Amino acid sequence: MRRKMGAVFLCFFFLWSVGCEKSVPFPTELLGKWVTDAPDHADRFIEIKDMQLIFGTDAVMPTFLFIQRFKKKEQNRAIEWTFHCRSSEDNPLDIILFYQTDTKGERLILKNKEQVVWTKDQE
């Protein structure tokens, strides 16, 4: 009986430890409005608020995404942020951003649009 209880406890502990993710605070360095000089995106912006991503243009109603959870992954020269979101229509959507900072300043790059570099709006 003790051997069975020990095995059950060991399995429970293993599953509990695997299921726990390290808690990461919200990335305050990403907060604010981000803009780009890319010609085909010049009128667009990304705004990051506490637990909210906003994608928009000056001419169209912005798209609001509500962050449900997020995770951080260290890359070579960047931090990869994965945001698990819900749209205002309650559709799930994952957004992956790469955050880089160096002597040139802060940059944000969307995983599916790596040729477009976003910088923090200084206004």
N, C-alpha and C positions, 0 to 999 in steps of 0.2 A: 504494500500500500504506500509506504514512504517513497519507494522508487517511482511509482506512478505520479505521486504528488510533486516530487522533485522534477520530473519530466514535464508535467503540466506547467509548473511555475517557470521553468527554463524556457519553454515555448512562449508563454505569455510575455515574459521579459524581453525575449528576442523580438517578437512582433511589435511590442510597445516601443522599443528603441528604434526599430526600423521606421515606424510610422511617424515619429516625431521629427519635425523640421525645425531647424534653428530659426528663432525669431529674429527678424531683421527690421530695424526701424525704417519708416518711410524715408525715401531718399530726398532730403531737403535740398540737396544740390541741384535737383532737377526742377524744383518749383519755379514757376515763372512762364513768361511767353518766349517762345523760340521762333526765329524767322530764318529765311534762307535767301541767298542771292541767285539761286538757280532760276534761269529764265522761265521755265515752265511751272515753277512753284512760287514765284515772286509775290503773288497776292495771297499766299496761304500762310498759316501759322499753326503752331502746336502750343497749347497752353496746358501746363501741368499744375493742378491744384491738389490739395490734400485729398487723396483717394478719387481723383477725377482727371481724365484726359479729355482735352477738347481739341478737335481738328477742325479747322475752318478756313474760309476765305472771307474777304471783305464783302463779296457779292452774294454769298449764299449762307443760309442758316448753318451754323457750326454743328458738327457731330459731337455729341456728349457721350463719353464712355465712363461707366462707374466701375472703379477698381474694386474687385472682390478680394484679391490677394495678389502678392507679387513675390518674386524671388530674385536673388542677386547671384551672379556668377562672375568671378574674376577671370578676365581674359589677359592676353599678353600686355597690351597697352590700353585696354578699355575695360569697362565694367558692363556686362550684359545684364539688362533688367528685363525680366519677363513679367508682363502685367496680364493677369487673367481678369477680363472685364465683362461687363454686361452693357448692352446698348440701351437706349431709352425705350426700345421695343422689347427689351429683356432677352435679346439674343446674345449668346456667349461669343466672345472674341478674345484672342490672345494677341498682344502687341509686344514685339521685342525691340528694344532700343539699346544702342551702344552709346555709352557716355565716355567721352575722352576729355582729358584736360592736360595741357602742357604749356609751354611758353607762348603758344599762339592763342591760348584761351580755352574756353569750354566749347565742346562740340557734341552734338547729338545726331545719331544716324539711325534711321529705321532699317531693320534687317532686310526688308524687301525693296528698299530704295537706297542702296548703299552709295549711289553716285550723288545723292542730295545730302548736303551737310547743313545742319541747322545750328545757329548760334543764338545765345541769349540776347533778347531785345534789350537794349540799353535805355530805352525811353521810359 
